[in-house]
Amino acid sequence: MTENFRFPADFRWGVATSAYQIEGAAFTDGRGPSIWDAYALMPGKILGGQNGTVACDHYHLWEQDLDLIQGLGLSAYRFSVSWPRVIPEGTGKVNPLGLDFYDRLVDGMLQRGLEPHLTLYHWDLPQALQNRGGWANPEIVHWFTDYALTVYERLGDRIKSYCTFNEPWCTAELGHHIGRHAPGIQDLKTALLASYHIQLAHGETLLALRAQNTRAELGTVLNLYPVDPATDSEADQEAALLLDAKINRWYLDPVFRGTFPERAVAHYAEHMPSIDPERLKVAAQPLDFLGVNYYYRYWVSTEGKTLQDVERTDMGWEIYPEGIYRLMKDLHQEYPAPKYYITENGAAFKDELQNGEVHDEARVRFLRDHLQHLGRAMQEGVPVHGYFEWSLLDNFEWAFGYAKRFGIVHVDYETQKRTLKDSAKWYRDFVMQQRKFQAEEV
Ligand code: FCB
């Protein structure tokens, strides 16, 4: 099919991580507590009672980790900044040691030829702000904008791209409705209110950063899914459309159109918080890029049917490489952005370290097949400019603790030893092959 597709010469090949999942050093150099530190203390919330206090100790081992990325021949690195490391109380006093860390990290990337792609919010809200209502408090719009400007002032245009939010659905829905993520609230109205404030914070931050005349690209990152009805019954089709409105369009529409999707608004009915439609328009700032995190599709049955005979990852997620093709084609049609990045794509498997090696064939296949389908979308005109594999390292997988291994690099949490899995070597060789093609063409 697209075996011969050649990715463009300036295509960004990268890996992605996030602060709370890898940094550790949770109480080092003045970092304030985050909602994940607090959530991890609540009994029964995290598998095995684990937390991110040490994680991959990336705060101390960052040079070694950047060396690994460079060693794989990659050209870009997507990471996130921990808000409570930079402003421990969330507002007010800035922690210079926290900013110093990101300063070193970014210079370290540049020295190694790695383009920095920075995410401002990957879920680790300062606990001090949660105590003031967190995402449910309208004040958070300017708390967040101030934080973003603080980061920008220090790192500026050394950063290639700034992303405001990683997967706002997770913050709003998992954090405030389902309660399976910090802060662990279970209230639909609060979740919807949080999602509204996130949209406002996104828009206001883009405005504030544009006002700095930044040369960096500005955008956001959404988790998106193809949604398929299990049968062509009217009930299944309706249910699929509703789910699509709730998980995909609830986050796409504000950013692209400045509105929430009607179908979902009608469904939420009395749970809808009061929303100012005029104010929401601020969310629809021109984007330089949209980041897409793709993992699996939803298959919707009103009769409780489940997809049989499909391969699944250790998360139980269907392995569906064609989904990346369908998703990108549909997006480009309905929500055209000048540029897309795949900001996350990857899989957890039960990896085993044996004699210093990890033979993760399933992950190699996963990557190969997804890249092939991504290539197909690009061949058909979708402007995808980069791919960030999730993740560089095995890490703290939120409510699953350390039980799920997503890395292309294995981490021994006792010794912090990193070992390249076969998938890392495969990715390295794949990228090298792409470069060879390009060199031949010149
Ligand atoms: C995404 C998150 C990321 C990681 C992967 C597996 O939803 O953005 O932090 O947990 O899933």
Boltz pocket constraint, residues with backbone or C-beta under 6 A from the ligand:
constraints:
  - pocket:
      binder: B
      contacts: [[A, 18], [A, 21], [A, 166], [A, 167], [A, 170], [A, 223], [A, 293], [A, 344], [A, 390], [A, 396], [A, 397], [A, 398], [A, 406]]
      max_distance: 6.0
